């Protein structure tokens, strides 16, 4: 309207010239900072290296105190009477953090704060947001790298390499690359057929309301991604971190604030899971849930959103990653050593507490006599213990609940006639929550140990007859509800081509002659279908767009003078 009234005073012959002068006065072209798409290097931590000395100092500093972690809503730190502690899983007598649960009233306060903050934050330029995220990535890669690693090692019992991959490299990649993807997506320009007459553009808004981020314990990086990718897109967030990843997640929160994320954009709200979930779904301002966790919890949230759907200002975006029952399918032509090494790593690194961990393996009968002793030899070589011992391969499971759940599957294996424990099986929670890497041989490919997610260091093996390879392949997708990751091992090229198609719907991340774990941000965007989640591919270029509400804009520079169309004349 402003442009039309301005041009109405100009002579007809000067309309186009005026239009040329006015292009982009409403929607100027973006001046985005230069960002590059490069993965953060994974440091080696060799003896005598600078990074090893820095990490050892950070581990000592972190172990020597119990961090006091408040609820943070806006710019206010809050401490309640409901105090919880995060322990070292490998030495559960020691606390690394004390934190406080928010009740329903405080969660509602956080909702109100986020809704108010979103309006202003969404008007912060993309240029400024990208600068903040790049600054945060630099801080994480530099002065806070070993602080993050130490918190993850001691609080989540990750070994040095598992922490470096997660709380350093992957976290930095999420922060840096999501900013890069936003920058590249923002370059898109809709078609403008006559730029001097009309200009079309697109801008990426947040979603009015708030996003709830519910993050897990097993990857520090996931917490950063779930909370801060929606924020990058102009949203305000209530972040409920896992009780068992509180310290590392708190450090992320502080680093992002130091980098420039304003108060109220991300609110740090530890809480009881059902109390948090029941409160957020009742708010008309719920704009989305970014979730990683169990299927029952995600089902409950989805059901509650459905029951309240008529009360929301928006249709809430629901993104969830819910784990898997990940497989290695081995063909008789496969390389035995590659299968053995890849399977041991995929099954037992970080105690199998990865959404992508190999939990079931299908082995041809002709290979089993060679593969079995190699699997057992490698399993027996694994050192299990304190993560501060750099020779440790893996450590304790995360807490007493996980210990009891995983132990129940081992007990089932001990009592079942169709199952045989051929390696491991011991459990000891006297000092830490330690469970031996355990290999179970089954004659029943539909036993629950082959179909249910265990989320622990238990590998189930089914040996199939070579002649039944196709029949066995059908079990991979039909025997379980999950479809997250899977791998096929073979040297037979025709079989690999066949398997690629037959396993099409069994995994969101598929590996050929490689283990089922180890996806890298920007290289293998991560996510699965079926009951494994909504497969929105975190770490890829489209993930950030799921948290945007784009607006198409058309600017017209030449006013419309006639109601009639040309063909209507005589």
N, C-alpha and C positions, 0 to 999 in steps of 0.2 A: 504493500500500500504506500509506503514512503516513497519508493522509487517511482511508482506510477504517478503520484501527485506531483512529484518534482518534474517529471518529463512532460506532464500535461501543459506546462507553461512554456515549453520550448517549441520552436517552429518545427514542422514535420521534417524538413530537410536536414535538421541537425540531430534527429533522434539517435541515429546510429553512432554518431560521434560522441554523444553524451553517454550512450551505452558503453562504448569502448573505454571511456574514462572511469566508468563505474563498476566494471567487472571486478569481483572479489572484495568489494567494500563490506559485504555482509559476512561472507565466509572466506576469509583469507587463506591462501595456501599455507600449509604447515611448514615450519622450519625445524625439522626434527634433528636431534643430535646424531652424530655418527656412531652407530653401534655395529658390532660385528658378531658373526655366528661362529664361535670357536669354543670347544669344550675346555673346561678347566682341567689343567694337568693334574694327575694323581701322583702325589709325592711318594718317594720310595722308603723313607725312614730307615736307611741303612745305618749300621753302627758308625758313630762318629759324625753323622750328618747334622746339619744345622736344624732341620725340622724335627729330628729325633730329640735333640737336646731341648728344644722349645716345648715339645709335647711332654716330655718327662717333667719339666718344670710346671707345666699347666696341670698335669695329673696330680702332682703333689699339692699344689695350691687348691685344687678342687676338692681333693680328698680330706684336706685339713679343716674344712668348714662345712656347715650345713646352711645352705642358702635360704634366706627368708624370701618367699615369693608371694607378693600380694595379688589380689584381684585388681585389675586396672580397668576402670570405666572412664572414658574421656581422659582427663588429666588427674583423676583422683585414684589414689591407692587405698584399697579397702582390705581390712583384716577382720574376719568373723571368728566366732567361737568354735566353728567346725574346722579344726586343724587336722591336716593329713600329712603323712611323710612319704617321700620317695626314698626307697632303700637301694643299696647296691645289690642286684640280683645274685652276684657271686659271693657276697658277704652281707647277708641281710640283717646283720646286727648294726650295720652302719647306714646312717641317713645322709643323703646328699642334698636334700631339700625339704623344707617345711612349707606347705601351701594351705590355702584356705578355700573352702567350698562356698560358692554363691548360692543363696536360696532363690526361690521364685521371685521375690521382691527385687533382689539385686539384678537378676536376669532381665526383669522387665525394665529396670532402670537402664541397663546396658542397651536394650532395644531402643528405648527413647533417645538415648545419646547417639546411637548409630544412625537412626533415622534423621536426626537433626544434622549430624555431621555430613551425611551423604550429600545433602543438597549443596553445600559449599564445596566439598571435595570434588564432586562431579564437574564443577566449573573450573577446577584447576587444569591448566593446559596439559596436553599430552607431553609437550616438551619438558615441562617441569616434572611430571611423573616419571618420565623416562630417565631424567637426570637423577632423581632420588633413587630409583632402582639400580642404576649403574653405580651410584655411590655406595649403596648397600652391598652390592656384589664385591666391590673393591675392598670394603671393610672386612667382609667375610673371608676373602681370599688373603688378606693381610693380617692385621693385628688381632682379629678374633678367630682366626682359623683353628688354632690349637685350643682355645677356650671352648669352642664348639665341639672339637674332637674329644677333649677330655670329659666334657659333660656327657657326651654320647657313650663313651667307653665305660665310665663309672656308673652312669645312671641306667644304661640300657644293656650293659655287658657286651658291648661290641669290641672285637679285637681291633688293633690299630688300622689294619687295611680296610676292614669293614666300615669303621668310622670314617676314615679318610675318603672312601668312595661315597659315603652317604652325607655326613654332616659338613663335609668340605666340598668336594667336587660336584655332587649332584645338587646340593642346595644352591651353590653358586650358579650352576647351570640353569636351574629353574628361574632364579631371580634375573639373571642376565639375558637368557634366551627368550623368556616370555616378554620382556621389554623389547627385544629385537623383533619378535613376531608381531607385537602390537604396532611397532614402527612400520613394518613391511605391509601389514594389513591396512594401515591408515593411508598408504600410498594409492590404494585403489581409487580410481576416478570413474564414476558412471559416464556413459556416453553423453556428450553434449554436441549435438549435430550442428548447431549454429552458435558457436561460443559467443559471438557478438550480440546474439539475441537472447539466448537462455544459457544458463550454466547449471549443471547438475552436480551435486556433491553428496558426500556421505560423512556423517560424524558418528563416533562411537560413544554412546552415553552409558552410564551405569544404569542400574535398575532401581527405581525409587522404592525405598524400603531398606531392608537389611539382608545380608547373607549370613547364614550360620555355617561355620566351618567346624567339623567334628573330625579330629585327626587321631591317628593310631600311634602306638609306641614304637613300631618296628623300624620306621625310617624317619629320622629327624627332618630330612628334606621334604617329606610329604607334608609335615606340619606347615613348613614355610610355604609350600605351593598351595595348599588348600586355603590358607588364610590370606595370602598376599596376592595371588593372581586375581581373584575377584576385586581386591582393593585396587590393583593396578588399573583395572577397567573402569574405575569411578564408583565402585560400590563401597559401602561401609559394612563391617564384619563383626560378628560375635564369634570369637575363637574359643572353642572348648578343647584344650589340649588333653592328651592322655595323661592320667595320673602317673604313669610309669615312664613318661618322657618329659616331665614337667621342667626339669632344669635346662635341657637343651632347647626346648621350645621357648622358655623364658629369655634365653640369650638371643634367640632370633628376634623376639619381640623388641628387646632393648636395642639391638643393632638397627632394626628398621626405624625405630623412633629416632635414633641418633642420625640416621641418614636423611631424615626429614619428613617421615610420614606423620601427619598431624594427629594430635590427640582425638580420640573418638572414631577415627577411621577404622582401626582394628582395636577391639576391646578384648582384653585377656580375661577369660571368664571360666576358671576351673569350676566344675560342678558335678553333682551326681548325674549320670547319664539320663535316666528317665525323667528326673526333674527338669533338666535342660531341654530335653526333647519335648516334653509335655508343654512347657512354657512357650517355646518358639513357635510351635504349630498353632497355638491359639491366637497369635498376633496377626491382625490383618495386614501388617507391614512385612510379613515374611515374603522375601523375594526369591530365595533359593537356599538349598542345602548342599554343601560340598562335603562329601562323606567318604571316609575309608574305614571299614570295620566289618562286622559280621552281617551275614544275610538276615538273621532274625531282627537285628536292630534296624537295618535299612528297610526291611519290610514293614516294621512297625511305624517308622517315620512316614513312609510312603502312604500307608493306610490312613494315618492320622491326617496327612495333608489332603487326601481324597475326601475324608469325612468333613473337612472344613473348607472345601474348595470354594464355596459360594461366599465365604467371608473375606477372601483376600483381595487386595487391590490389583495384584498381578497373578497370573498363573505361575506358581513358584517353579524355578528351575531345580531339578533334582539330578545331581551327579553322584554316582556311587561306585566304589571299587570294593568288592566283597570277597576277595581271595580266590582260591582255586584248589583243584586236585590235579596238580600238574604232572605230566607224564613224559617219560622217555620211551619211545617205541624203537626197538632195535631189530634190524633186519639181519639175516644170516651173513650178509656181505659186509657188515660193519667192521670197523677197526676196533679190536678188543680193548686196547689200551685207552683209546679216545673215549670209548663208552665208560670204562671203569673210572677214569679220572674225572670226566665230566659229571658222571652221576654222583660220585662222592662229594664233589664240590657243591653241586646243585642241591643235594639232599641235606648236607650237614653244615655248610657255612651259616653262621649266625643261628645255629641250632635249628635250622629249618624254619625259622620264624620270618620267612619272606613270603609274600603273597605268591611269588613265582617258584618257590622251592619245589624240587622234584620229590613227589610223594609216592609215585607208583612207577614201576618199570616193567615193561613187557620184553622178555628175553627169549630168543629162539633156543630150543632144546639142544641144537647142535653146538651152540656157543657156550652154554652154561658151564660145562666142565672146565673151560678156560677162564671164563669171566668170574665165576664164583670165588676162586682163590685170590684173584687180583683185587676184587672188591673187599674181601676180608683183610687182605694184607694192607691195603690203603686205610681201611677203617681202623685197624689196630695201630696204625702209625700216628693217628690224630691225637694231639695233646689237648686235654680238656682242663681248664683251670682259670686262674685269675688273669684278667685282660691286661694287667700291667706287666705281665711276663710276656715279652714280645715273641716268644717261641710258641705261645698258645695258639691252637688252630680255632677253637671255639670255646665258649664259656657256658654260663648258666642260662636257663630259660627265664622269662621276664619276671614271674611272680608265683605265689603259691597257687593261685587258681589255674594258671597254665600248667604248673607242675602236676597238679592232681588230674587235670584233663588228659594230658599226654600219658601219664602213668596208667590211666584207665585203659588206654588202647594197648599198652604193653602187657597189662594184666590180662586183657582179652586174648592177646596172642599166646600167652602162656597157658591159657585154659582151653583154647579151641583146638579141636582135632584136625582142622584144615590149615592151621597155621603153625609155623616153626620159627623160633628166633634163632638165626644162625650167626648173629654177631651183636654184641651189646646186650641191652635189656636191664642194666642196673640203674637204680634211681636213688638219690641221696639228697635230702633237703636239710641236713643238720646244720650246715654252715651257709651254703648257697643252694639255689634250686637247680641242682645238677642232674642231668639225664644223659646217659651214654648214647652216642649215635647208635641207632638200632636198626638192623636189617631183618626183615621178616619175610619168610618164604611162604607163599600161599598156594594151595591147589584150587582155591575158589576165587575166580576173578571178580565176583560180585560181593565178596565179604566186605563189611563196612570199613575194614582197614585199607581196602582198595578204592572205596567210593566216597568216604567222608573226609572233609578237611580236618587234619590233625594239628597243623601249625606247630610242629615240633620235629625233633631229630629222629623221625621214624620213616624208613623207606620200605615199602611193600614191593615184593618181586613176584611176578607171575611168569612161570616158564611155559611157553606154548610150543606145540609141535610145529615144526617147520612147514608142514603141509597145510597147517591151519592159519597161515599168516593173514589172509584176507578176513577170515572169520574173527580172528583176534582183533584186527583193526576196527571192526565194527563195535567192539566192546568199549573202545576208547571214548567214543562220543555218547554211547547209549547207557553206560553204567553209572554215570555221575551227572549231576546237574550243573557242574562248573565248566567253564571254557575260557580259562585265563591264558596259561602258557603250555606249550608242548614242544617236544623235540623228536626228530626222527634221525636215526643213525644208519647210514648205508653207504656202500661204495657203488652199488648198482644204480646207474643213472636212470634207467627206465623205472625202477621201483620208486626212486625219489620223485620223479614226475607224477607217478601214480599216487603216491602218498600225499603230495602237495594238494591234490584235488580231493582225495578221500578224507583228509583231515581238515578240510576247509572250514568247517563250523566248530571245530573242537578247541580252538585257541585263538585269542586275539593277538598274541605274540608267538610266532612260530619259528623254530630254529632247525636248521639243517646241519647235521654233524657238529652241533654245539649244544651246550647245556641250556636248560630251560630258564636259567637266571641270568642277570647281568645286563638288563636293558639300560641304555645310556640316553640321557636327555638329548634330544636333537638327532639321535641316530636310530633308536627304536622306540618311538612314542608308545606309551604303555597303557594297556587296558584290555579287558575281555568282555565277552558277551554271556548270554544265558544268565545263570545266577552268580556269575563272577562280576557283574556290574553293567554299567551303561556304556562302557567302551568309548569314552570321550577322549582318549588318547592324550593323557598328560605327557608333557614333554614334546608335543607336536605343535604345528602352527595354528591349528583350529581351536585348541583348548581354550585359549583366552577369549575367543569370540563367544563362547557359551555364556560368558558372564557380562556380555554387552547387550544393550538395547539400541541397535543402530537407528539413526534417523536419516531418512533421505530428504534432501533439500533441493528445491528448484528455485532459482533466481531468474526472474524475467526482467530484461532491460528495456524492452520496447513495449509500451502500453497497448492494450487491445482497444481498438476503436470501433469495431463493427461486430454486431451480433451475427449477421448473416455470413454464410460461407460462400466462397467465390462461385461454386457451381450453381448457386441459387439464383444468380443474375440472368438477365435475358441474353 
